[in-house]
Amino acid sequence: MAAITKDTMIGDILDMDRTTAPFFMEMGMHCLGCPASRGETLEQACMVHGVSVDELVKKLNEHMEKAR
């Protein structure tokens, strides 16, 4: 499984592991089914929602590693 980066698309992250959805919900990204939100990069989503992309990348990769 590839590591998540700031350039990874939200849709790709959700497709890799649906249990990542709460991480996006916590940052205020409640419309995960919206085509526009699934087409954003992680960096773009973090910028819009005022979240540190580096912190979220770290949390998501840690989560994905535990899920293996």
Backbone as a chain_set.jsonl record, in Angstrom:
{"seq": "MAAITKDTMIGDILDMDRTTAPFFMEMGMHCLGCPASRGETLEQACMVHGVSVDELVKKLNEHMEKAR", "coords": {"N": [[0.844, -1.172, 0.0], [0.6, 2.168, -0.868], [2.158, 5.057, 0.544], [0.423, 7.797, 2.002], [0.411, 11.09, 0.783], [0.715, 14.701, 0.716], [-0.23, 15.269, -1.75], [-1.981, 13.296, -2.431], [-5.132, 12.25, -3.596], [-8.308, 12.931, -2.115], [-10.423, 11.185, -2.675], [-8.994, 8.892, -3.463], [-7.769, 8.17, -1.065], [-9.994, 7.528, 0.512], [-10.957, 5.405, -1.004], [-8.902, 3.571, -0.637], [-9.128, 2.983, 2.06], [-11.922, 2.983, 3.819], [-12.266, 3.537, 6.488], [-10.925, 5.819, 7.037], [-12.532, 7.988, 6.821], [-13.598, 9.313, 9.208], [-11.431, 10.985, 9.943], [-11.521, 13.012, 8.082], [-14.055, 14.024, 8.55], [-13.72, 15.036, 11.132], [-12.167, 17.271, 10.591], [-13.952, 18.954, 9.51], [-14.859, 18.381, 7.008], [-17.508, 17.477, 5.687], [-18.866, 16.607, 3.454], [-18.162, 14.166, 2.018], [-19.016, 12.518, -0.033], [-19.396, 14.14, -2.144], [-18.589, 14.937, -5.464], [-16.676, 16.958, -5.975], [-15.227, 17.211, -3.55], [-14.036, 14.712, -3.343], [-12.292, 14.888, -5.403], [-10.297, 16.579, -4.641], [-6.952, 17.311, -3.57], [-5.21, 16.172, -0.666], [-3.774, 18.253, 0.462], [-5.086, 20.521, -0.625], [-7.646, 20.279, 0.527], [-7.006, 20.514, 3.244], [-6.023, 23.106, 3.31], [-8.309, 24.619, 2.702], [-9.869, 24.014, 4.909], [-8.39, 24.84, 7.059], [-6.481, 23.191, 8.324], [-3.544, 21.49, 9.414], [-1.659, 20.112, 6.939], [0.578, 18.464, 7.149], [0.33, 17.302, 9.697], [-2.064, 15.875, 9.351], [-1.386, 14.096, 7.276], [0.506, 12.561, 8.614], [-1.115, 11.409, 10.667], [-2.969, 9.952, 9.109], [-1.299, 8.131, 7.725], [-0.246, 6.71, 9.898], [-2.59, 5.559, 10.853], [-3.301, 3.967, 8.634], [-1.161, 2.201, 8.636], [-1.559, 0.793, 11.023], [-3.906, -0.491, 10.37], [-3.242, -2.489, 8.669]], "CA": [[0.0, 0.0, 0.0], [1.396, 3.387, -0.986], [2.005, 6.044, 1.606], [-0.376, 8.978, 1.693], [1.171, 12.328, 0.758], [-0.143, 15.877, 0.603], [-0.757, 15.293, -3.109], [-2.929, 12.199, -2.62], [-6.515, 12.694, -3.746], [-9.201, 12.496, -1.036], [-11.134, 10.002, -3.169], [-8.087, 7.743, -3.44], [-7.587, 7.783, 0.335], [-11.232, 6.857, 0.926], [-11.023, 4.122, -1.713], [-7.918, 2.675, -0.016], [-9.588, 2.572, 3.391], [-13.101, 3.779, 4.201], [-12.211, 3.918, 7.899], [-10.266, 7.12, 7.143], [-13.567, 9.026, 6.738], [-13.687, 10.158, 10.41], [-10.369, 11.991, 9.961], [-12.004, 14.13, 7.273], [-15.212, 14.572, 9.252], [-13.193, 15.808, 12.256], [-11.628, 18.551, 10.127], [-15.054, 19.748, 8.983], [-15.144, 17.989, 5.628], [-18.668, 16.616, 5.885], [-19.486, 16.198, 2.19], [-17.202, 13.26, 1.401], [-19.574, 11.919, -1.233], [-19.444, 15.166, -3.188], [-17.518, 14.722, -6.453], [-15.616, 17.967, -5.84], [-14.371, 16.922, -2.4], [-13.26, 13.506, -3.646], [-11.303, 15.239, -6.405], [-9.295, 17.478, -4.066], [-5.804, 16.697, -2.909], [-5.227, 16.339, 0.788], [-3.285, 19.6, 0.741], [-6.143, 21.478, -0.955], [-8.691, 20.156, 1.539], [-6.491, 21.061, 4.499], [-5.925, 24.552, 3.162], [-9.669, 25.163, 2.777], [-10.444, 23.787, 6.234], [-7.502, 25.359, 8.097], [-5.873, 22.067, 9.034], [-2.16, 21.232, 9.028], [-1.556, 18.952, 6.054], [1.621, 17.567, 7.651], [-0.226, 16.543, 10.817], [-3.06, 14.936, 8.854], [-0.655, 13.051, 6.544], [1.086, 11.679, 9.639], [-2.2, 10.647, 11.304], [-3.536, 8.998, 8.153], [-0.333, 7.064, 7.488], [-0.209, 5.89, 11.12], [-3.843, 4.802, 10.845], [-3.208, 2.952, 7.589], [-0.173, 1.197, 9.051], [-2.202, -0.045, 12.044], [-4.996, -1.234, 9.757], [-2.717, -3.608, 7.868]], "C": [[0.894, 1.242, 0.0], [1.134, 4.319, 0.184], [1.183, 7.223, 1.103], [0.543, 10.189, 1.763], [0.197, 13.494, 0.67], [-0.781, 15.977, -0.774], [-1.743, 14.166, -3.406], [-4.35, 12.751, -2.666], [-7.368, 12.115, -2.613], [-9.93, 11.215, -1.454], [-10.274, 8.759, -3.134], [-7.872, 7.241, -2.016], [-8.819, 7.012, 0.814], [-11.38, 5.496, 0.244], [-10.046, 3.102, -1.122], [-8.448, 2.112, 1.293], [-10.722, 3.495, 3.839], [-13.059, 4.215, 5.659], [-11.433, 5.216, 8.114], [-11.287, 8.256, 7.152], [-13.659, 9.878, 8.006], [-12.601, 11.234, 10.501], [-10.812, 13.232, 9.179], [-13.198, 14.806, 7.937], [-14.749, 15.467, 10.405], [-12.67, 17.173, 11.816], [-12.691, 19.422, 9.488], [-15.427, 19.434, 7.552], [-16.276, 16.961, 5.652], [-19.302, 16.11, 4.595], [-18.558, 15.272, 1.415], [-17.716, 12.598, 0.134], [-19.638, 12.88, -2.401], [-18.297, 14.939, -4.174], [-16.369, 15.724, -6.32], [-14.678, 17.632, -4.685], [-13.505, 15.693, -2.655], [-12.164, 13.786, -4.661], [-10.247, 16.207, -5.924], [-8.105, 16.673, -3.567], [-5.942, 16.922, -1.412], [-4.771, 17.748, 1.157], [-4.359, 20.655, 0.47], [-7.236, 21.461, 0.112], [-8.243, 20.765, 2.862], [-6.415, 22.584, 4.447], [-7.304, 25.2, 3.328], [-10.22, 25.087, 4.197], [-9.524, 24.219, 7.38], [-6.848, 24.296, 8.947], [-4.445, 21.886, 8.535], [-2.089, 19.963, 8.187], [-0.521, 17.963, 6.575], [1.105, 16.699, 8.793], [-1.221, 15.489, 10.314], [-2.406, 13.805, 8.066], [-0.087, 12.049, 7.548], [0.007, 10.798, 10.278], [-2.757, 9.58, 10.365], [-2.581, 7.846, 7.886], [-0.2, 6.148, 8.701], [-1.444, 4.997, 11.179], [-3.778, 3.66, 9.832], [-2.236, 1.834, 7.973], [-0.788, 0.254, 10.092], [-3.276, -0.942, 11.444], [-4.515, -2.437, 8.949], [-2.853, -4.911, 8.564]], "O": [[1.835, 1.337, 0.788], [0.035, 4.36, 0.738], [1.247, 7.591, -0.07], [1.355, 10.31, 2.681], [-1.013, 13.29, 0.561], [-1.767, 16.692, -0.949], [-2.282, 14.088, -4.51], [-4.718, 13.614, -1.869], [-7.184, 10.968, -2.204], [-10.037, 10.273, -0.668], [-10.765, 7.678, -2.81], [-7.799, 6.034, -1.783], [-8.692, 5.965, 1.448], [-11.875, 4.546, 0.85], [-10.331, 1.905, -1.11], [-8.255, 0.938, 1.608], [-10.491, 4.651, 4.194], [-13.744, 5.166, 6.035], [-11.293, 5.669, 9.25], [-10.927, 9.391, 7.466], [-13.792, 11.095, 7.884], [-12.836, 12.292, 11.084], [-10.513, 14.361, 9.57], [-13.33, 16.029, 7.887], [-15.32, 16.533, 10.63], [-12.724, 18.132, 12.586], [-12.389, 20.501, 8.979], [-16.229, 20.146, 6.947], [-16.043, 15.752, 5.639], [-20.193, 15.262, 4.643], [-18.205, 15.565, 0.273], [-16.918, 12.159, -0.695], [-19.907, 12.471, -3.53], [-17.152, 14.766, -3.757], [-15.21, 15.367, -6.533], [-13.461, 17.756, -4.824], [-12.353, 15.649, -2.222], [-11.211, 13.015, -4.775], [-9.387, 16.621, -6.701], [-8.235, 15.508, -3.191], [-6.713, 17.773, -0.968], [-5.327, 18.363, 2.067], [-4.521, 21.585, 1.26], [-7.697, 22.516, 0.547], [-9.018, 21.456, 3.524], [-6.712, 23.262, 5.43], [-7.441, 26.211, 4.017], [-10.946, 25.978, 4.639], [-9.843, 23.989, 8.547], [-6.677, 24.474, 10.154], [-4.168, 22.107, 7.356], [-2.416, 18.874, 8.659], [-0.712, 16.752, 6.46], [1.402, 15.506, 8.855], [-1.224, 14.354, 10.79], [-2.836, 12.657, 8.18], [-0.189, 10.838, 7.354], [0.19, 9.588, 10.415], [-2.989, 8.443, 10.775], [-3.011, 6.694, 7.827], [-0.056, 4.935, 8.546], [-1.349, 3.817, 11.517], [-4.154, 2.527, 10.136], [-2.469, 0.665, 7.668], [-0.558, -0.954, 10.042], [-3.528, -2.034, 11.954], [-5.311, -3.305, 8.59], [-2.46, -5.944, 8.022]]}, "num_chains": 1, "name": "protein.A"}
